[in-house]
Amino acid sequence: MIRTQTPWFVLHSPELGKAFENFYQECNEDGVLDKKSKELLMVALTSVFRSPNQTEVHIKRALEIGVTKEEIAEVLLLAAAEGAWTQLASAQQICLKYLSSTEKRRLSGSP
């Protein structure tokens, strides 16, 4: 990754900022996971974290290293499904908190 500007966090906190930048760069090197797996993971994470600019960055990088459009679409759908499921589980807890005790028992499967 070639940068033309120094990141804002390095400018404002040089020691920690540079350490974080080095850590991030090291995370992007091959390790147990290959670059393809890491980019697909980053596509999913940036999508779920609702960071469209970073999602675009990682989709472009993924395509550059040979990830197919179908693989990107699938990982985005998996991220969306898991994101929706966790939201649904969270909403259930909030709804149950405010429903009647009879409705709470029915929805939770209790007798």
C-alpha positions as CSV (number, residue, x, y, z in Angstrom):
1,M,0.0,0.0,0.0
2,I,1.6,3.3,-1.2
3,R,0.5,6.5,0.5
4,T,1.2,10.0,-0.6
5,Q,0.0,11.6,2.6
6,T,0.9,10.9,6.2
7,P,-2.2,9.6,8.0
8,W,-3.9,12.1,10.4
9,F,-3.3,9.7,13.3
10,V,0.5,9.7,12.7
11,L,0.5,13.5,12.5
12,H,-1.3,13.9,15.8
13,S,0.2,11.0,17.7
14,P,3.4,10.1,15.9
15,E,4.6,7.3,18.2
16,L,1.3,5.4,18.5
17,G,0.2,6.4,15.1
18,K,3.3,4.9,13.4
19,A,3.0,1.8,15.6
20,F,-0.6,1.3,14.5
21,E,0.3,1.9,10.8
22,N,3.0,-0.7,11.1
23,F,0.6,-3.1,12.8
24,Y,-2.0,-2.6,10.1
25,Q,0.6,-3.2,7.3
26,E,1.8,-6.3,9.0
27,C,-1.7,-7.6,9.3
28,N,-2.1,-7.3,5.5
29,E,1.0,-9.5,4.8
30,D,0.6,-13.3,4.2
31,G,0.3,-15.2,7.4
32,V,-2.0,-18.1,8.3
33,L,-4.6,-16.5,6.0
34,D,-3.6,-15.6,2.5
35,K,-4.2,-12.1,1.0
36,K,-7.4,-13.3,-0.8
37,S,-8.9,-14.5,2.5
38,K,-7.9,-11.3,4.3
39,E,-9.3,-9.0,1.6
40,L,-12.6,-10.9,1.6
41,L,-12.7,-10.6,5.4
42,M,-12.0,-6.9,5.1
43,V,-14.8,-6.5,2.5
44,A,-17.2,-8.2,4.9
45,L,-16.1,-6.2,8.0
46,T,-16.1,-2.8,6.3
47,S,-19.6,-3.6,5.0
48,V,-20.9,-4.6,8.4
49,F,-19.2,-1.6,10.0
50,R,-21.0,0.5,7.4
51,S,-17.9,2.1,6.0
52,P,-18.6,2.5,2.3
53,N,-15.3,4.2,1.4
54,Q,-13.3,1.4,3.0
55,T,-15.6,-1.3,1.5
56,E,-14.9,0.2,-1.9
57,V,-11.1,0.2,-1.2
58,H,-11.2,-3.4,-0.2
59,I,-13.4,-4.5,-3.1
60,K,-10.9,-2.8,-5.5
61,R,-8.0,-4.5,-3.8
62,A,-9.8,-7.9,-3.8
63,L,-10.4,-7.6,-7.6
64,E,-6.8,-6.6,-8.2
65,I,-5.5,-9.8,-6.6
66,G,-7.9,-12.0,-8.5
67,V,-11.0,-12.4,-6.3
68,T,-14.0,-12.9,-8.5
69,K,-17.1,-10.7,-8.5
70,E,-19.1,-13.7,-7.4
71,E,-16.9,-14.3,-4.4
72,I,-17.2,-10.6,-3.4
73,A,-21.0,-10.8,-3.9
74,E,-21.2,-13.9,-1.7
75,V,-19.1,-12.5,1.1
76,L,-21.3,-9.3,1.1
77,L,-24.4,-11.4,1.3
78,L,-23.0,-13.4,4.1
79,A,-22.1,-10.3,6.0
80,A,-25.6,-8.8,5.4
81,A,-27.2,-12.0,6.6
82,E,-25.2,-12.2,9.7
83,G,-25.6,-8.5,10.4
84,A,-29.4,-8.9,10.0
85,W,-29.5,-11.9,12.2
86,T,-27.6,-10.2,15.1
87,Q,-29.9,-7.2,14.8
88,L,-32.9,-9.4,14.9
89,A,-31.6,-11.2,18.0
90,S,-31.0,-7.8,19.7
91,A,-34.4,-6.5,18.7
92,Q,-36.0,-9.7,20.2
93,Q,-34.5,-8.9,23.6
94,I,-35.7,-5.3,23.5
95,C,-39.2,-6.3,22.3
96,L,-39.5,-9.1,25.0
97,K,-38.6,-6.6,27.6
98,Y,-41.7,-4.5,26.8
99,L,-44.3,-7.3,25.9
100,S,-46.7,-8.8,28.3
101,S,-45.5,-11.8,30.3
102,T,-47.9,-14.1,28.3
103,E,-46.4,-13.0,25.0
104,K,-42.9,-13.2,26.5
105,R,-43.4,-16.8,27.4
106,R,-44.9,-17.7,24.0
107,L,-42.1,-16.1,22.1
108,S,-39.3,-17.5,24.3
109,G,-40.8,-21.0,24.1
110,S,-41.5,-21.2,27.8
111,P,-44.7,-22.9,29.0
